[in-house]
Amino acid sequence: MFSEFMSELNIRKATLADVNLISALAITTHYEAYFELDPSHDLADYCINFFNLETVKSELENPKQTYFIVEFQGNAVGFFLLREGKKIACMEGKNAIELQRIYLIEKMKGKKIGKMMIEKSGEVGREKGYETLWLGVWDKNVEAQRFYEKIGMKNVGVTDFSDGKNSFINFVFAKDI
């Protein structure tokens, strides 16, 4: 049964034709992930400012950023974004690639898709010559932290994050790829 489910999953590199899809997925999944943790107006402002069509198009055109779309039965259910070149103190000296965004619609959580997204991120990172995969996760997002620990990532430090109005603490999780 599980192998049948997994055979209906596909991860593909996004193209400029996916700009609307990524924007819609990003707003939906980000809001779902944080609606209980962040004031609604701040969350809405963040989504509109960071996941608008112009921003997503710019990221798709950036050679240091690569989006991937996750599809189930041909329908998009999530995405992730790898970013090269971001430097933070706790990763200094590491040949590392950042998993800047990883989001999945709520209905698909708990089906091992997130683990598959991390594995694909590591595979792409290795192909690009990196040795470590890292990401930042909000210190209040305990559910995500547990997930990253469960799949073998380690908390290696902290970094800051701004939504344009407020500053937050992100824990940095990393694993060798």
ZAVEXLO-991835 format. One record per atom (N, C-alpha, C): residue number from 0; atom name; x, y, z. Coordinates in Angstrom, 1 decimal. Example, Ala and Ser with C-alpha at 12.3 -4.5 7.8 and 13.67 -1.06 7.14 Angstrom:
REM ZAVEXLO-991835
ATOM   resi   name        X        Y        Z
ATOM      0      N     13.2     -5.7      7.8
ATOM      0     CA     12.3     -4.5      7.8
ATOM      0      C     13.2     -3.3      7.8
ATOM      1      N     12.8     -2.2      7.1
ATOM      1     CA     13.7     -1.1      7.1
ATOM      1      C     12.9      0.0      7.9
This chain:
REM ZAVEXLO-991835
ATOM   resi   name        X        Y        Z
ATOM      0      N      0.8     -1.2      0.0
ATOM      0     CA      0.0      0.0      0.0
ATOM      0      C      0.9      1.3      0.0
ATOM      1      N      1.9      1.3      0.9
ATOM      1     CA      2.8      2.5      1.0
ATOM      1      C      3.5      2.7     -0.3
ATOM      2      N      4.0      1.6     -0.9
ATOM      2     CA      4.8      1.7     -2.2
ATOM      2      C      3.9      2.2     -3.3
ATOM      3      N      2.6      1.8     -3.3
ATOM      3     CA      1.7      2.4     -4.3
ATOM      3      C      1.5      3.9     -4.1
ATOM      4      N      1.4      4.3     -2.8
ATOM      4     CA      1.3      5.7     -2.5
ATOM      4      C      2.6      6.5     -3.0
ATOM      5      N      3.7      5.9     -2.7
ATOM      5     CA      5.0      6.6     -3.1
ATOM      5      C      5.1      6.6     -4.6
ATOM      6      N      4.6      5.6     -5.3
ATOM      6     CA      4.7      5.6     -6.7
ATOM      6      C      3.9      6.7     -7.4
ATOM      7      N      3.0      7.3     -6.6
ATOM      7     CA      2.1      8.4     -7.2
ATOM      7      C      2.7      9.7     -6.8
ATOM      8      N      3.9      9.8     -6.2
ATOM      8     CA      4.5     11.0     -5.8
ATOM      8      C      5.6     11.3     -6.9
ATOM      9      N      5.8     12.6     -7.1
ATOM      9     CA      6.8     13.0     -8.1
ATOM      9      C      7.4     14.3     -7.5
ATOM     10      N      8.7     14.5     -7.6
ATOM     10     CA      9.4     15.7     -7.3
ATOM     10      C     10.0     16.2     -8.6
ATOM     11      N      9.7     17.4     -8.9
ATOM     11     CA     10.3     18.0    -10.2
ATOM     11      C     10.9     19.4     -9.9
ATOM     12      N     11.9     19.7    -10.7
ATOM     12     CA     12.4     21.1    -10.6
ATOM     12      C     11.4     22.0    -11.2
ATOM     13      N     11.2     23.1    -10.5
ATOM     13     CA     10.2     24.1    -11.0
ATOM     13      C     10.8     24.9    -12.1
ATOM     14      N      9.9     25.5    -12.9
ATOM     14     CA     10.3     26.4    -14.0
ATOM     14      C      9.5     27.7    -13.8
ATOM     15      N      9.8     28.7    -14.7
ATOM     15     CA      9.1     30.0    -14.6
ATOM     15      C      7.6     29.8    -14.9
ATOM     16      N      7.2     28.7    -15.5
ATOM     16     CA      5.8     28.5    -15.8
ATOM     16      C      5.1     28.2    -14.4
ATOM     17      N      5.8     27.9    -13.4
ATOM     17     CA      5.3     27.5    -12.1
ATOM     17      C      5.1     28.7    -11.1
ATOM     18      N      5.4     29.9    -11.6
ATOM     18     CA      5.4     31.0    -10.7
ATOM     18      C      4.1     31.1     -9.9
ATOM     19      N      2.9     31.1    -10.6
ATOM     19     CA      1.6     31.2     -9.9
ATOM     19      C      1.4     30.0     -8.9
ATOM     20      N      1.8     28.8     -9.3
ATOM     20     CA      1.6     27.6     -8.5
ATOM     20      C      2.5     27.7     -7.2
ATOM     21      N      3.7     28.2     -7.3
ATOM     21     CA      4.6     28.3     -6.2
ATOM     21      C      4.0     29.4     -5.2
ATOM     22      N      3.6     30.5     -5.8
ATOM     22     CA      3.1     31.6     -5.0
ATOM     22      C      1.8     31.1     -4.2
ATOM     23      N      0.9     30.4     -4.9
ATOM     23     CA     -0.3     29.9     -4.2
ATOM     23      C      0.1     28.9     -3.2
ATOM     24      N      0.9     27.9     -3.5
ATOM     24     CA      1.4     26.9     -2.5
ATOM     24      C      2.0     27.6     -1.3
ATOM     25      N      2.9     28.5     -1.6
ATOM     25     CA      3.7     29.2     -0.5
ATOM     25      C      2.7     29.9      0.5
ATOM     26      N      1.8     30.6     -0.1
ATOM     26     CA      0.9     31.4      0.8
ATOM     26      C      0.0     30.4      1.6
ATOM     27      N     -0.5     29.4      1.0
ATOM     27     CA     -1.4     28.4      1.6
ATOM     27      C     -0.6     27.6      2.7
ATOM     28      N      0.5     27.1      2.3
ATOM     28     CA      1.2     26.2      3.3
ATOM     28      C      1.9     27.0      4.4
ATOM     29      N      2.4     28.2      4.1
ATOM     29     CA      3.0     29.0      5.2
ATOM     29      C      1.9     29.4      6.2
ATOM     30      N      0.8     29.9      5.7
ATOM     30     CA     -0.3     30.3      6.6
ATOM     30      C     -0.8     29.1      7.4
ATOM     31      N     -0.9     27.9      6.8
ATOM     31     CA     -1.3     26.7      7.5
ATOM     31      C     -0.3     26.4      8.6
ATOM     32      N      1.0     26.5      8.3
ATOM     32     CA      2.0     26.2      9.3
ATOM     32      C      2.1     27.1     10.5
ATOM     33      N      1.8     28.4     10.3
ATOM     33     CA      2.0     29.4     11.3
ATOM     33      C      0.8     30.1     11.9
ATOM     34      N     -0.4     29.7     11.4
ATOM     34     CA     -1.6     30.5     11.9
ATOM     34      C     -1.8     30.5     13.4
ATOM     35      N     -1.3     29.5     14.1
ATOM     35     CA     -1.5     29.4     15.5
ATOM     35      C     -0.4     30.1     16.3
ATOM     36      N      0.7     30.4     15.6
ATOM     36     CA      1.9     30.9     16.2
ATOM     36      C      2.2     32.4     16.0
ATOM     37      N      1.6     33.0     15.0
ATOM     37     CA      1.9     34.3     14.6
ATOM     37      C      0.6     35.1     14.4
ATOM     38      N      0.6     36.4     14.8
ATOM     38     CA     -0.6     37.2     14.6
ATOM     38      C     -1.1     37.2     13.2
ATOM     39      N     -2.4     37.1     12.9
ATOM     39     CA     -2.9     36.9     11.6
ATOM     39      C     -2.5     38.0     10.6
ATOM     40      N     -2.5     39.3     11.1
ATOM     40     CA     -2.1     40.4     10.1
ATOM     40      C     -0.6     40.3      9.8
ATOM     41      N      0.2     40.0     10.8
ATOM     41     CA      1.6     39.9     10.5
ATOM     41      C      1.9     38.7      9.5
ATOM     42      N      1.2     37.6      9.7
ATOM     42     CA      1.4     36.4      8.9
ATOM     42      C      0.9     36.7      7.4
ATOM     43      N     -0.2     37.4      7.3
ATOM     43     CA     -0.8     37.7      6.0
ATOM     43      C      0.2     38.7      5.3
ATOM     44      N      0.7     39.7      6.0
ATOM     44     CA      1.6     40.6      5.4
ATOM     44      C      2.9     39.9      4.9
ATOM     45      N      3.4     39.0      5.7
ATOM     45     CA      4.6     38.2      5.4
ATOM     45      C      4.3     37.5      4.1
ATOM     46      N      3.2     36.7      4.0
ATOM     46     CA      2.9     35.9      2.9
ATOM     46      C      2.8     36.8      1.6
ATOM     47      N      2.1     37.9      1.7
ATOM     47     CA      1.9     38.8      0.5
ATOM     47      C      3.3     39.4      0.1
ATOM     48      N      4.1     39.8      1.1
ATOM     48     CA      5.4     40.4      0.8
ATOM     48      C      6.4     39.4      0.2
ATOM     49      N      6.4     38.2      0.7
ATOM     49     CA      7.5     37.3      0.4
ATOM     49      C      7.1     36.2     -0.6
ATOM     50      N      5.8     36.0     -0.9
ATOM     50     CA      5.4     35.0     -1.8
ATOM     50      C      4.6     35.6     -3.0
ATOM     51      N      4.7     36.9     -3.2
ATOM     51     CA      4.0     37.5     -4.3
ATOM     51      C      4.7     37.0     -5.6
ATOM     52      N      4.0     37.2     -6.7
ATOM     52     CA      4.5     36.7     -8.0
ATOM     52      C      5.8     37.3     -8.4
ATOM     53      N      6.1     38.6     -8.2
ATOM     53     CA      7.3     39.2     -8.5
ATOM     53      C      8.5     38.6     -7.8
ATOM     54      N      8.3     38.4     -6.5
ATOM     54     CA      9.4     37.8     -5.6
ATOM     54      C      9.7     36.3     -6.1
ATOM     55      N      8.6     35.6     -6.2
ATOM     55     CA      8.8     34.2     -6.7
ATOM     55      C      9.5     34.1     -8.0
ATOM     56      N      9.1     34.9     -9.0
ATOM     56     CA      9.7     35.0    -10.3
ATOM     56      C     11.2     35.3    -10.2
ATOM     57      N     11.5     36.3     -9.4
ATOM     57     CA     12.9     36.7     -9.2
ATOM     57      C     13.7     35.5     -8.6
ATOM     58      N     13.1     34.8     -7.7
ATOM     58     CA     13.8     33.6     -7.1
ATOM     58      C     14.0     32.5     -8.1
ATOM     59      N     13.0     32.3     -8.9
ATOM     59     CA     13.1     31.3    -10.0
ATOM     59      C     14.2     31.6    -11.0
ATOM     60      N     14.4     32.9    -11.2
ATOM     60     CA     15.4     33.4    -12.2
ATOM     60      C     16.8     33.4    -11.6
ATOM     61      N     16.9     33.3    -10.3
ATOM     61     CA     18.2     33.4     -9.6
ATOM     61      C     18.9     32.1     -9.7
ATOM     62      N     20.1     32.0    -10.3
ATOM     62     CA     20.9     30.8    -10.5
ATOM     62      C     21.3     30.1     -9.2
ATOM     63      N     21.3     30.9     -8.1
ATOM     63     CA     21.7     30.4     -6.8
ATOM     63      C     20.5     29.8     -6.0
ATOM     64      N     19.3     29.8     -6.6
ATOM     64     CA     18.1     29.3     -6.0
ATOM     64      C     17.4     28.3     -6.9
ATOM     65      N     17.0     27.2     -6.3
ATOM     65     CA     16.3     26.2     -7.1
ATOM     65      C     15.1     25.7     -6.4
ATOM     66      N     13.9     25.9     -7.0
ATOM     66     CA     12.6     25.4     -6.5
ATOM     66      C     12.3     24.0     -7.0
ATOM     67      N     11.7     23.3     -6.1
ATOM     67     CA     11.2     22.0     -6.5
ATOM     67      C      9.7     21.9     -6.1
ATOM     68      N      8.9     21.2     -7.0
ATOM     68     CA      7.5     21.0     -6.7
ATOM     68      C      7.3     19.6     -6.4
ATOM     69      N      6.5     19.3     -5.4
ATOM     69     CA      6.1     17.9     -5.0
ATOM     69      C      4.7     17.7     -5.5
ATOM     70      N      4.5     16.6     -6.3
ATOM     70     CA      3.1     16.3     -6.8
ATOM     70      C      2.7     15.0     -6.3
ATOM     71      N      1.4     14.9     -6.0
ATOM     71     CA      0.8     13.6     -5.7
ATOM     71      C     -0.4     13.4     -6.7
ATOM     72      N     -0.4     12.3     -7.4
ATOM     72     CA     -1.4     12.0     -8.5
ATOM     72      C     -1.5     13.2     -9.4
ATOM     73      N     -0.4     13.9     -9.7
ATOM     73     CA     -0.4     15.0    -10.7
ATOM     73      C     -0.8     16.3    -10.1
ATOM     74      N     -1.1     16.4     -8.8
ATOM     74     CA     -1.5     17.7     -8.2
ATOM     74      C     -0.4     18.1     -7.2
ATOM     75      N     -0.1     19.4     -7.3
ATOM     75     CA      1.0     20.0     -6.4
ATOM     75      C      0.5     20.0     -5.0
ATOM     76      N      1.4     19.4     -4.1
ATOM     76     CA      1.0     19.3     -2.7
ATOM     76      C      2.1     20.0     -1.8
ATOM     77      N      3.2     20.4     -2.4
ATOM     77     CA      4.2     21.0     -1.6
ATOM     77      C      5.4     21.5     -2.5
ATOM     78      N      6.3     22.1     -1.8
ATOM     78     CA      7.5     22.6     -2.6
ATOM     78      C      8.7     22.8     -1.6
ATOM     79      N      9.9     22.9     -2.2
ATOM     79     CA     11.0     23.3     -1.4
ATOM     79      C     11.9     24.1     -2.2
ATOM     80      N     12.8     24.9     -1.6
ATOM     80     CA     13.7     25.8     -2.2
ATOM     80      C     15.1     25.6     -1.6
ATOM     81      N     16.0     25.3     -2.5
ATOM     81     CA     17.4     25.3     -2.1
ATOM     81      C     18.1     26.6     -2.5
ATOM     82      N     18.9     27.1     -1.6
ATOM     82     CA     19.6     28.3     -1.8
ATOM     82      C     21.1     28.1     -1.6
ATOM     83      N     21.9     28.5     -2.5
ATOM     83     CA     23.4     28.5     -2.4
ATOM     83      C     23.9     29.8     -2.0
ATOM     84      N     25.0     29.8     -1.2
ATOM     84     CA     25.8     31.0     -0.9
ATOM     84      C     25.4     31.7      0.3
ATOM     85      N     24.4     31.3      1.1
ATOM     85     CA     24.0     32.0      2.3
ATOM     85      C     25.0     31.6      3.4
ATOM     86      N     25.6     32.6      4.0
ATOM     86     CA     26.6     32.4      5.1
ATOM     86      C     26.0     32.8      6.4
ATOM     87      N     26.1     31.9      7.4
ATOM     87     CA     25.8     32.2      8.8
ATOM     87      C     26.9     31.6      9.7
ATOM     88      N     27.0     32.2     10.9
ATOM     88     CA     28.1     31.9     11.7
ATOM     88      C     28.3     30.4     12.1
ATOM     89      N     27.2     29.8     12.5
ATOM     89     CA     27.3     28.4     13.0
ATOM     89      C     27.6     27.4     11.8
ATOM     90      N     27.5     27.8     10.6
ATOM     90     CA     27.9     27.0      9.5
ATOM     90      C     29.2     27.4      8.8
ATOM     91      N     29.9     28.3      9.5
ATOM     91     CA     31.2     28.8      8.9
ATOM     91      C     32.2     27.6      8.8
ATOM     92      N     32.8     27.5      7.7
ATOM     92     CA     33.8     26.5      7.4
ATOM     92      C     33.2     25.2      6.8
ATOM     93      N     31.9     25.2      6.7
ATOM     93     CA     31.1     24.0      6.2
ATOM     93      C     30.8     24.3      4.7
ATOM     94      N     31.0     23.2      3.9
ATOM     94     CA     30.6     23.3      2.5
ATOM     94      C     29.1     22.9      2.5
ATOM     95      N     28.2     23.9      2.6
ATOM     95     CA     26.8     23.7      2.9
ATOM     95      C     25.9     24.4      2.0
ATOM     96      N     24.7     23.8      1.7
ATOM     96     CA     23.6     24.3      1.0
ATOM     96      C     22.4     24.5      1.9
ATOM     97      N     21.7     25.6      1.7
ATOM     97     CA     20.6     25.8      2.6
ATOM     97      C     19.3     25.3      2.0
ATOM     98      N     18.5     24.6      2.8
ATOM     98     CA     17.1     24.3      2.4
ATOM     98      C     16.3     25.5      3.0
ATOM     99      N     16.1     26.5      2.2
ATOM     99     CA     15.5     27.8      2.6
ATOM     99      C     14.0     27.6      3.0
ATOM    100      N     13.3     26.9      2.2
ATOM    100     CA     11.9     26.7      2.4
ATOM    100      C     11.5     25.2      2.1
ATOM    101      N     10.7     24.7      3.0
ATOM    101     CA     10.1     23.4      2.8
ATOM    101      C      8.7     23.4      3.4
ATOM    102      N      7.7     23.2      2.5
ATOM    102     CA      6.3     23.3      2.9
ATOM    102      C      5.5     22.3      2.2
ATOM    103      N      4.5     21.7      2.9
ATOM    103     CA      3.6     20.7      2.5
ATOM    103      C      2.2     21.0      3.0
ATOM    104      N      1.2     20.8      2.1
ATOM    104     CA     -0.1     21.1      2.6
ATOM    104      C     -0.5     20.2      3.7
ATOM    105      N     -1.3     20.7      4.6
ATOM    105     CA     -1.6     19.9      5.9
ATOM    105      C     -2.1     18.5      5.6
ATOM    106      N     -3.0     18.4      4.6
ATOM    106     CA     -3.6     17.1      4.3
ATOM    106      C     -2.6     16.0      4.0
ATOM    107      N     -1.4     16.4      3.5
ATOM    107     CA     -0.4     15.4      3.1
ATOM    107      C      0.7     15.2      4.2
ATOM    108      N      0.6     15.9      5.3
ATOM    108     CA      1.5     15.6      6.4
ATOM    108      C      1.3     14.3      7.0
ATOM    109      N      2.4     13.7      7.5
ATOM    109     CA      2.4     12.4      8.2
ATOM    109      C      2.5     11.2      7.2
ATOM    110      N      2.8     11.5      6.0
ATOM    110     CA      2.9     10.4      5.0
ATOM    110      C      4.3     10.2      4.5
ATOM    111      N      5.3     10.7      5.2
ATOM    111     CA      6.7     10.6      4.9
ATOM    111      C      7.1     11.4      3.7
ATOM    112      N      6.3     12.3      3.2
ATOM    112     CA      6.7     13.1      2.1
ATOM    112      C      7.7     14.1      2.5
ATOM    113      N      7.7     14.7      3.7
ATOM    113     CA      8.7     15.6      4.2
ATOM    113      C     10.1     15.0      4.2
ATOM    114      N     10.1     13.7      4.6
ATOM    114     CA     11.4     13.0      4.7
ATOM    114      C     11.9     12.9      3.2
ATOM    115      N     11.0     12.5      2.3
ATOM    115     CA     11.4     12.4      0.9
ATOM    115      C     11.9     13.8      0.3
ATOM    116      N     11.3     14.9      0.8
ATOM    116     CA     11.8     16.2      0.3
ATOM    116      C     13.2     16.5      0.8
ATOM    117      N     13.4     16.1      2.1
ATOM    117     CA     14.8     16.3      2.7
ATOM    117      C     15.8     15.4      1.9
ATOM    118      N     15.4     14.2      1.7
ATOM    118     CA     16.3     13.3      1.0
ATOM    118      C     16.7     13.8     -0.4
ATOM    119      N     15.7     14.3     -1.1
ATOM    119     CA     15.9     14.9     -2.5
ATOM    119      C     16.8     16.1     -2.4
ATOM    120      N     16.6     17.0     -1.3
ATOM    120     CA     17.4     18.1     -1.1
ATOM    120      C     18.9     17.7     -0.9
ATOM    121      N     19.1     16.7     -0.1
ATOM    121     CA     20.4     16.2      0.1
ATOM    121      C     21.1     15.6     -1.2
ATOM    122      N     20.2     14.9     -2.0
ATOM    122     CA     20.7     14.4     -3.3
ATOM    122      C     21.1     15.5     -4.2
ATOM    123      N     20.3     16.5     -4.3
ATOM    123     CA     20.6     17.7     -5.2
ATOM    123      C     21.9     18.4     -4.7
ATOM    124      N     21.9     18.6     -3.3
ATOM    124     CA     23.1     19.2     -2.7
ATOM    124      C     24.4     18.5     -3.0
ATOM    125      N     24.4     17.1     -2.9
ATOM    125     CA     25.5     16.3     -3.2
ATOM    125      C     25.9     16.5     -4.7
ATOM    126      N     24.9     16.5     -5.6
ATOM    126     CA     25.2     16.6     -7.0
ATOM    126      C     25.9     18.0     -7.3
ATOM    127      N     25.5     19.0     -6.5
ATOM    127     CA     26.1     20.3     -6.7
ATOM    127      C     27.5     20.4     -6.0
ATOM    128      N     27.9     19.4     -5.3
ATOM    128     CA     29.2     19.4     -4.6
ATOM    128      C     29.2     19.8     -3.2
ATOM    129      N     28.0     19.9     -2.5
ATOM    129     CA     28.0     20.2     -1.1
ATOM    129      C     28.1     19.0     -0.2
ATOM    130      N     28.5     19.2      1.0
ATOM    130     CA     28.6     18.1      2.0
ATOM    130      C     27.6     18.2      3.1
ATOM    131      N     27.0     19.3      3.3
ATOM    131     CA     26.0     19.5      4.4
ATOM    131      C     24.8     20.2      3.9
ATOM    132      N     23.6     19.8      4.5
ATOM    132     CA     22.4     20.5      4.2
ATOM    132      C     21.9     21.1      5.5
ATOM    133      N     21.5     22.4      5.4
ATOM    133     CA     21.1     23.1      6.7
ATOM    133      C     19.8     23.9      6.4
ATOM    134      N     19.1     24.2      7.5
ATOM    134     CA     17.9     25.0      7.4
ATOM    134      C     17.7     25.7      8.7
ATOM    135      N     16.9     26.7      8.7
ATOM    135     CA     16.5     27.5      9.9
ATOM    135      C     15.1     27.2     10.2
ATOM    136      N     14.8     27.0     11.4
ATOM    136     CA     13.4     26.7     11.8
ATOM    136      C     13.1     27.6     13.0
ATOM    137      N     11.9     28.3     13.0
ATOM    137     CA     11.5     29.2     14.1
ATOM    137      C     11.6     28.4     15.4
ATOM    138      N     12.1     29.1     16.4
ATOM    138     CA     12.2     28.5     17.8
ATOM    138      C     10.9     28.1     18.3
ATOM    139      N      9.8     28.7     17.9
ATOM    139     CA      8.5     28.3     18.4
ATOM    139      C      7.8     27.2     17.6
ATOM    140      N      8.4     26.8     16.5
ATOM    140     CA      7.8     25.7     15.7
ATOM    140      C      8.4     24.3     16.1
ATOM    141      N      7.9     23.9     17.3
ATOM    141     CA      8.4     22.7     17.9
ATOM    141      C      8.1     21.5     17.1
ATOM    142      N      6.9     21.4     16.4
ATOM    142     CA      6.6     20.3     15.6
ATOM    142      C      7.6     20.1     14.5
ATOM    143      N      8.0     21.1     13.8
ATOM    143     CA      9.0     21.0     12.8
ATOM    143      C     10.4     20.6     13.3
ATOM    144      N     10.7     21.1     14.5
ATOM    144     CA     12.0     20.7     15.1
ATOM    144      C     12.0     19.2     15.4
ATOM    145      N     10.9     18.7     15.9
ATOM    145     CA     10.8     17.3     16.2
ATOM    145      C     11.0     16.5     14.9
ATOM    146      N     10.4     16.9     13.9
ATOM    146     CA     10.5     16.2     12.6
ATOM    146      C     11.9     16.2     12.1
ATOM    147      N     12.6     17.3     12.2
ATOM    147     CA     14.0     17.4     11.7
ATOM    147      C     14.9     16.5     12.5
ATOM    148      N     14.7     16.5     13.8
ATOM    148     CA     15.4     15.6     14.7
ATOM    148      C     15.2     14.1     14.4
ATOM    149      N     13.9     13.8     14.1
ATOM    149     CA     13.5     12.4     13.8
ATOM    149      C     14.2     11.9     12.6
ATOM    150      N     14.4     12.7     11.6
ATOM    150     CA     15.1     12.3     10.4
ATOM    150      C     16.6     12.5     10.4
ATOM    151      N     17.1     12.8     11.6
ATOM    151     CA     18.6     12.8     11.7
ATOM    151      C     19.3     14.1     11.6
ATOM    152      N     18.5     15.2     11.6
ATOM    152     CA     19.2     16.5     11.5
ATOM    152      C     19.5     16.9     13.0
ATOM    153      N     20.5     17.7     13.2
ATOM    153     CA     21.0     18.1     14.5
ATOM    153      C     20.9     19.6     14.6
ATOM    154      N     20.5     20.1     15.8
ATOM    154     CA     20.4     21.5     16.1
ATOM    154      C     21.9     21.9     16.3
ATOM    155      N     22.4     22.8     15.4
ATOM    155     CA     23.8     23.2     15.5
ATOM    155      C     24.0     24.7     15.8
ATOM    156      N     23.0     25.4     16.0
ATOM    156     CA     23.1     26.8     16.4
ATOM    156      C     21.9     27.6     16.2
ATOM    157      N     22.0     28.9     16.2
ATOM    157     CA     20.9     29.8     16.0
ATOM    157      C     21.3     30.9     15.0
ATOM    158      N     20.2     31.5     14.4
ATOM    158     CA     20.4     32.6     13.5
ATOM    158      C     19.2     33.5     13.7
ATOM    159      N     19.2     34.7     13.2
ATOM    159     CA     18.0     35.5     13.3
ATOM    159      C     17.3     35.5     12.0
ATOM    160      N     16.0     35.9     12.1
ATOM    160     CA     15.1     36.0     10.9
ATOM    160      C     14.2     37.2     11.1
ATOM    161      N     13.9     37.9     10.0
ATOM    161     CA     13.0     39.0     10.1
ATOM    161      C     11.9     38.8      9.1
ATOM    162      N     10.7     39.2      9.5
ATOM    162     CA      9.6     39.1      8.6
ATOM    162      C      9.3     40.5      8.0
ATOM    163      N     10.2     41.4      8.2
ATOM    163     CA     10.1     42.8      7.7
ATOM    163      C      9.6     43.7      8.7
ATOM    164      N      9.0     43.2      9.8
ATOM    164     CA      8.5     44.0     10.9
ATOM    164      C      9.2     43.6     12.2
ATOM    165      N      9.3     42.3     12.4
ATOM    165     CA      9.8     41.7     13.7
ATOM    165      C     11.0     40.8     13.4
ATOM    166      N     11.8     40.7     14.5
ATOM    166     CA     12.9     39.8     14.4
ATOM    166      C     12.6     38.5     15.3
ATOM    167      N     13.1     37.4     14.8
ATOM    167     CA     12.8     36.1     15.4
ATOM    167      C     14.1     35.3     15.6
ATOM    168      N     14.1     34.3     16.4
ATOM    168     CA     15.2     33.4     16.6
ATOM    168      C     14.8     32.1     15.8
ATOM    169      N     15.7     31.7     14.9
ATOM    169     CA     15.6     30.4     14.2
ATOM    169      C     16.7     29.5     14.7
ATOM    170      N     16.3     28.3     15.0
ATOM    170     CA     17.3     27.2     15.3
ATOM    170      C     17.9     26.7     13.9
ATOM    171      N     19.1     26.4     13.9
ATOM    171     CA     19.7     25.9     12.7
ATOM    171      C     19.9     24.4     12.8
ATOM    172      N     19.3     23.7     11.9
ATOM    172     CA     19.4     22.2     11.9
ATOM    172      C     20.2     21.8     10.7
ATOM    173      N     21.1     20.9     10.8
ATOM    173     CA     22.0     20.4      9.7
ATOM    173      C     22.2     18.9      9.7
ATOM    174      N     22.6     18.4      8.6
ATOM    174     CA     23.0     17.0      8.5
ATOM    174      C     24.0     16.9      7.3
ATOM    175      N     24.9     15.9      7.5
ATOM    175     CA     25.8     15.6      6.4
ATOM    175      C     25.0     14.9      5.3
ATOM    176      N     25.4     15.3      4.0
ATOM    176     CA     24.7     14.7      2.9
ATOM    176      C     25.8     13.9      2.1
